[in-house]
Amino acid sequence: MPLLAQNDLDQRVAKELDSLVATYKHLHENPELSTQEKESSALVAAELRKIGYDVTDHFGQYDSPGLISYGIVGVLRNGSGPTVYVRTDMDALPIVENTGLPYASHVKVKRADGAEVGVMHACGHDIHMSVFLGTARMLAQLKQQWSGTLVMLGQPAEETVGGAHAMLRAGLFTKFPKPDYVLALHDGSDLPAGKVGWHEGSILAGADSVDIIVRGYGGHGAAPQRAKDPILIASEIVVALQTIVSREMDPQIPTVVTVGSFHAGTKHNIIPDEAHLQLTVRTMTPVQREKVLAAITRITKGIAAAAGVPADRAPIIEVAKDNVPATINNPELTRRVAAALERGLGKENVLPGEPAMASEDFSLYALEDPKPPICMFHLGAADPAKWQAAKETGARLPGPHSAEFAPVPEPTIRTGVKAMTSAVLELLKK
């Protein structure tokens, strides 16, 4: 980007910053859980209309017919050229906030089971929405610098990995201009505010949830010889599953197999009939995913058989249907975006990033026809002094999904708007 144009962008972002920070604080103070983003969606849709976008709201179709999708699609046409989608997520998490911020969330809601939970933007989607609106403003103001079609996509229910499915199921790429590129960003504490990071190829892991029911034969705790103890069998399975990562996977390719839940039994002296395990599996490629899932099945059934469990009582293994594949940044697109980020922010503020084992449904946009190239980059949100202290001393620095995650608003939003605007201008340049 020429220096004159860069200075112009800097000045335009500076003029909008107070407004964007105020929007951020409002969103942070008023978070909404997945599939409940009614007010957040209305705010984003109203802002896009005010700027001049052609907006469709309540877009999307969930599997459950009773759920309303609060998806937003804002289109700005500006002559011939490529079509670029910019996506933000909008939902928050069921976490009681513990930041102590003056604009902290005190929202509590009741779940379907009647339990009351706190609600917090603990994954930075409030930052994402604020940057999204700032980017929409910048690109509307800078129409003389680009040509093509811009689609601003407000996605619900990222945290429950249903939002992207819902929007694609409703015909996102057929009812609106077909994308040539799809962009997104994600903030976090791995980088200080003012910096961004990029990585080509797999940037986020694919995620699978696996439920295992280990079946045995119950009995008296004082007569274990008359039972087939599912707790012992399940315990052996838990230990043996750890060998998948350490002995079956390439150590240079990140893999996670975590047993997050183990439930069995009701009383001290009763051997139960069943034990229940819940696993999360994270992989970076489709081939790796199939290998890990096959190993889980082989190990689980093999240990049960070795314990003398008959075939008709073999473990039941279920892989949840709401899995998401790895987010794989298109290399060519990512290199173009990285170059634009360096021009827009300065090379010293653009760093090579590392893949993370967190997961995102952003990956699904690359798998739907016309299977557009996608790119997500990292946006630093940590206080620079605290980030430096954590790097030097190992001091704890709360990140996404923590009740203490607290992005530094002004530099994070300013950098995010400049970064995403620069990336879109590169892809739609005249």
C-alpha positions in Angstrom: 0.0 0.0 0.0 1.5 3.4 -1.0 2.5 5.6 2.0 -0.1 8.2 1.2 -2.9 5.7 1.1 -1.6 4.1 4.3 -1.6 7.4 6.1 -5.1 8.0 4.9 -6.2 4.6 6.3 -4.5 5.3 9.6 -6.3 8.6 9.9 -9.7 7.1 9.0 -9.3 4.3 11.6 -8.3 6.9 14.2 -11.5 8.8 13.6 -13.6 5.7 14.1 -11.8 4.2 17.0 -13.7 5.8 19.9 -17.0 4.6 18.4 -15.6 1.1 17.8 -14.3 0.8 21.3 -17.7 1.9 22.7 -19.3 -0.7 20.5 -16.9 -3.3 21.8 -17.6 -2.5 25.5 -21.3 -2.7 24.9 -21.0 -6.1 23.2 -18.7 -7.3 26.0 -21.1 -6.2 28.6 -24.1 -7.8 26.9 -22.9 -11.2 25.6 -25.3 -13.9 24.2 -24.8 -17.6 24.0 -24.8 -19.7 20.8 -28.1 -19.6 18.9 -29.3 -16.7 21.1 -27.4 -13.8 19.4 -30.6 -11.8 18.8 -29.4 -8.4 20.1 -25.8 -8.7 18.9 -27.0 -9.7 15.4 -29.4 -6.7 15.4 -26.7 -4.3 16.3 -24.3 -5.6 13.6 -27.1 -5.7 10.9 -28.2 -2.1 11.8 -24.6 -0.9 11.6 -24.1 -2.5 8.1 -27.3 -0.9 6.8 -26.3 2.5 8.1 -23.0 2.2 6.2 -24.8 1.3 3.0 -24.6 -2.5 2.7 -27.5 -4.6 1.3 -28.3 -6.6 4.4 -30.1 -9.9 4.9 -30.6 -10.9 8.5 -31.9 -14.0 10.3 -30.1 -16.1 7.6 -29.3 -19.7 8.2 -31.0 -23.0 8.9 -30.1 -25.2 11.9 -30.8 -29.0 12.1 -33.3 -28.3 14.9 -36.4 -26.7 13.3 -37.2 -24.7 16.5 -34.0 -22.7 16.4 -33.8 -19.3 14.9 -30.6 -18.4 13.0 -29.3 -14.9 13.6 -26.9 -15.0 10.7 -26.2 -11.8 8.8 -25.1 -11.3 5.2 -24.1 -7.7 4.1 -23.2 -7.1 0.4 -21.5 -4.1 -1.0 -21.1 -4.2 -4.8 -18.5 -1.9 -6.4 -18.0 -2.8 -10.0 -16.4 -5.8 -11.6 -13.8 -8.0 -9.9 -13.5 -10.8 -7.4 -15.8 -11.5 -4.5 -14.3 -11.4 -1.0 -16.1 -12.7 2.1 -15.1 -11.3 5.6 -16.5 -13.4 8.4 -17.0 -12.6 12.1 -18.5 -14.8 14.8 -20.9 -13.4 17.4 -21.6 -15.8 20.2 -20.3 -15.9 23.7 -19.5 -18.7 26.3 -21.2 -20.0 29.4 -18.5 -18.6 31.8 -18.8 -16.3 34.8 -16.5 -13.4 34.0 -13.7 -12.6 36.5 -11.8 -9.8 34.8 -12.8 -7.0 37.2 -13.3 -4.7 34.2 -15.7 -1.8 34.5 -17.5 -3.1 31.5 -17.5 -6.8 32.6 -20.4 -9.0 31.9 -22.9 -9.7 34.7 -25.2 -11.6 32.4 -26.7 -14.8 33.6 -29.2 -17.0 31.8 -31.0 -20.3 32.4 -30.2 -23.3 30.3 -32.8 -25.7 29.1 -32.2 -27.9 32.1 -33.0 -24.9 34.4 -29.4 -24.4 35.6 -28.3 -20.8 35.7 -25.0 -20.0 34.0 -22.9 -16.8 33.5 -22.3 -15.5 30.0 -19.0 -14.0 28.9 -17.2 -13.0 25.7 -14.3 -15.2 26.8 -13.2 -16.0 23.2 -13.0 -12.5 21.9 -15.9 -12.5 19.5 -16.8 -9.0 20.7 -13.4 -7.9 19.4 -14.1 -9.7 16.2 -17.4 -7.9 15.7 -15.9 -4.5 16.5 -13.1 -5.1 14.0 -15.6 -6.4 11.5 -17.7 -3.2 11.7 -14.6 -1.1 11.5 -13.5 -2.9 8.4 -16.9 -2.5 6.8 -16.7 1.2 7.4 -13.2 1.5 6.0 -14.0 -0.3 2.8 -17.2 1.6 2.3 -15.2 4.9 2.6 -12.4 3.6 0.4 -14.5 2.4 -2.6 -12.3 4.4 -5.0 -9.4 2.1 -4.1 -11.0 -1.3 -5.0 -13.3 -3.0 -7.4 -15.4 -6.1 -6.9 -17.9 -7.4 -4.4 -17.5 -7.4 -0.6 -19.7 -9.7 1.5 -19.6 -9.2 5.2 -20.7 -12.4 7.0 -21.9 -12.3 10.6 -22.0 -15.9 11.8 -23.8 -17.2 14.9 -23.1 -20.3 16.9 -19.4 -20.8 16.3 -18.8 -22.1 19.8 -21.2 -25.0 19.2 -20.0 -25.5 15.7 -23.5 -25.1 14.2 -23.4 -21.6 12.7 -21.3 -22.2 9.6 -23.3 -25.4 8.9 -26.6 -23.4 9.3 -25.5 -20.6 6.9 -24.2 -23.0 4.3 -27.2 -25.3 4.5 -29.4 -22.2 3.8 -27.6 -21.6 0.6 -25.0 -19.0 1.4 -22.9 -19.5 -1.7 -25.9 -19.8 -4.0 -28.2 -17.0 -2.8 -25.3 -14.6 -2.5 -22.3 -13.9 -4.8 -20.0 -16.9 -5.0 -16.8 -16.2 -3.0 -13.3 -16.1 -4.6 -11.8 -15.7 -1.1 -12.9 -16.0 2.5 -11.1 -14.2 5.3 -11.3 -14.2 9.1 -9.2 -13.3 12.1 -9.0 -14.5 15.7 -7.7 -12.6 18.6 -5.8 -14.1 21.5 -3.1 -13.7 24.1 -0.3 -15.5 22.2 0.6 -12.1 20.6 0.7 -8.6 22.1 -1.8 -6.0 21.0 -0.4 -4.3 17.9 0.9 -7.5 16.3 -0.6 -10.0 14.0 0.5 -13.5 13.0 0.0 -15.7 10.0 0.6 -19.3 9.0 0.0 -21.1 5.7 -1.5 -24.6 5.8 -3.1 -26.1 8.9 -3.6 -23.3 11.4 -6.3 -24.8 13.6 -7.0 -28.5 14.4 -10.0 -30.5 13.4 -12.1 -31.6 16.4 -14.0 -34.8 17.2 -15.9 -35.7 20.2 -15.9 -39.4 21.0 -18.2 -41.2 23.5 -17.3 -44.7 24.7 -19.5 -47.0 26.7 -17.4 -49.8 28.2 -19.7 -52.7 29.1 -18.9 -55.5 31.5 -21.0 -57.5 34.1 -21.8 -55.9 37.4 -21.6 -57.6 40.8 -20.6 -57.3 44.4 -17.4 -55.4 45.1 -16.4 -58.2 47.5 -16.7 -60.8 44.7 -15.0 -59.3 41.7 -14.3 -62.8 40.3 -18.0 -63.1 39.4 -18.0 -59.8 37.4 -16.3 -58.2 34.5 -15.3 -54.9 36.0 -15.9 -52.1 33.4 -14.0 -49.6 35.6 -10.8 -51.6 35.4 -11.2 -52.2 31.7 -12.0 -48.5 31.1 -8.9 -47.5 33.2 -6.7 -49.6 31.0 -8.3 -48.0 27.9 -7.6 -44.5 29.2 -3.9 -45.4 29.7 -3.5 -47.2 26.4 -5.1 -44.4 24.4 -2.1 -42.2 25.4 0.1 -44.4 23.2 -1.7 -43.2 20.1 0.0 -39.9 20.2 3.3 -41.1 21.7 3.8 -44.2 19.6 1.6 -44.2 16.5 1.6 -40.5 15.3 4.4 -38.6 13.6 5.8 -36.5 16.4 6.2 -33.6 14.0 2.4 -33.4 13.4 0.5 -32.2 16.4 -2.1 -34.6 17.7 -4.3 -34.6 20.9 -6.3 -37.4 22.4 -7.7 -36.3 25.8 -10.1 -38.2 28.0 -12.1 -35.4 29.6 -14.7 -37.4 31.4 -14.9 -40.8 33.2 -18.1 -41.8 34.9 -19.0 -45.2 36.4 -20.7 -46.7 39.4 -23.1 -45.6 42.2 -21.7 -47.0 45.5 -18.6 -48.2 47.2 -19.3 -51.9 47.1 -21.0 -52.3 43.7 -19.2 -53.1 40.5 -21.3 -51.4 37.8 -22.3 -52.8 34.4 -20.9 -49.9 32.4 -18.3 -47.2 32.4 -18.6 -44.0 30.3 -15.7 -42.2 28.7 -15.8 -38.9 26.8 -12.8 -37.9 24.6 -11.8 -34.9 22.6 -9.6 -35.6 19.5 -7.6 -32.9 17.7 -5.9 -33.6 14.3 -4.4 -31.5 11.5 -5.3 -33.5 8.4 -8.1 -35.8 7.2 -5.7 -38.8 6.9 -4.4 -38.2 10.4 -8.0 -38.0 11.7 -9.0 -41.4 10.3 -5.8 -43.0 11.6 -6.5 -41.7 15.2 -10.2 -42.7 15.2 -9.3 -46.1 13.9 -6.7 -46.5 16.7 -9.2 -45.5 19.3 -11.6 -48.2 18.1 -8.9 -50.9 17.8 -7.4 -50.2 21.3 -10.8 -50.0 23.0 -12.2 -53.2 21.6 -8.9 -55.0 21.9 -8.6 -54.3 25.6 -12.2 -55.3 26.3 -11.7 -58.6 24.4 -8.5 -59.3 26.2 -10.4 -58.9 29.5 -12.8 -61.6 28.4 -15.7 -59.4 27.5 -17.8 -61.3 24.9 -18.5 -59.8 21.5 -22.1 -59.0 22.3 -20.9 -56.8 25.2 -18.1 -55.1 23.2 -17.7 -51.4 23.9 -19.9 -49.0 22.0 -18.0 -46.2 20.3 -19.7 -43.1 18.9 -18.1 -40.2 17.1 -20.3 -37.1 17.2 -21.6 -35.9 14.0 -20.9 -32.2 14.8 -17.2 -32.5 14.2 -15.2 -29.8 12.4 -12.3 -30.4 10.1 -8.9 -28.7 10.5 -8.7 -25.1 9.3 -6.3 -25.1 6.4 -5.1 -21.7 5.2 -4.7 -21.7 1.4 -0.9 -21.1 0.9 -1.1 -18.8 -2.1 -3.9 -16.7 -0.5 -2.1 -16.6 2.9 1.1 -15.3 1.3 -0.8 -12.5 -0.4 -2.5 -11.6 2.8 0.8 -11.7 4.8 2.4 -9.3 2.3 -0.6 -7.0 2.6 -0.4 -7.1 6.4 3.3 -6.2 6.2 2.6 -3.2 4.0 -0.3 -2.1 6.1 1.2 -2.6 9.6 5.0 -2.7 9.0 7.1 -5.9 8.9 8.0 -5.6 12.5 4.3 -6.0 13.5 3.7 -9.1 11.3 5.0 -12.4 12.7 5.1 -16.0 11.6 2.4 -17.8 13.6 2.2 -21.3 14.9 -0.7 -23.8 14.4 -3.0 -24.2 17.5 -4.9 -27.3 18.6 -8.1 -25.2 19.1 -10.8 -25.7 16.5 -13.2 -23.5 14.4 -16.0 -24.1 12.1 -14.5 -21.5 9.7 -12.9 -24.5 8.0 -16.3 -25.5 6.6 -16.4 -22.6 4.1 -13.5 -24.1 2.2 -15.3 -27.4 1.7 -18.6 -26.0 0.2 -18.7 -25.5 -3.6 -17.1 -23.5 -5.1 -14.6 -24.5 -2.4 -13.0 -21.1 -2.1 -9.5 -20.5 -0.6 -9.7 -19.4 3.0 -7.3 -17.5 5.3 -7.5 -16.8 9.0 -4.8 -14.8 10.7 -4.1 -14.2 14.4 -4.7 -10.8 16.1 -2.7 -10.0 19.2 -4.8 -8.8 22.1 -2.6 -9.1 25.2 -1.3 -6.2 27.1 2.3 -5.9 25.8 3.9 -5.5 29.2 2.1 -8.5 30.6 2.9 -10.5 27.4 6.6 -9.7 27.8 6.5 -10.6 31.5 4.9 -14.0 30.6 7.5 -14.6 28.0 10.4 -13.8 30.2 9.2 -15.2 33.6 6.5 -17.7 32.7 3.9 -15.5 34.5 0.3 -16.6 33.8 -1.4 -14.8 31.0 -5.1 -15.7 30.6 -6.2 -16.4 27.1 -9.4 -17.4 25.2 -12.0 -19.5 27.2 -10.6 -18.1 30.5 -12.8 -16.2 32.9 -10.0 -13.6 33.1 -9.4 -13.1 29.3 -9.2 -9.3 28.8 -8.1 -8.0 25.5 -6.7 -4.5 25.4 -9.4 -2.8 23.3 -7.8 0.3 21.6 -4.6 -1.2 20.0 -6.3 -4.5 19.3 -9.2 -3.0 17.4 -7.0 -0.5 15.6 -4.6 -3.2 14.4 -7.4 -5.5 13.5 -9.2 -3.0 11.3 -6.0 -1.9 9.6 -5.0 -5.5 9.0 -8.3 -6.8 7.6 -8.9 -3.7 5.5 -5.4 -4.0 4.1 -6.0 -7.7 3.2 -9.3 -7.0 1.4 -7.8 -4.0 -0.5 -5.0 -6.3 -1.7 -7.5 -8.9 -3.0 -9.9 -6.3 -4.6 -7.2 -3.9 -5.8 -7.9 -2.2 -9.2 
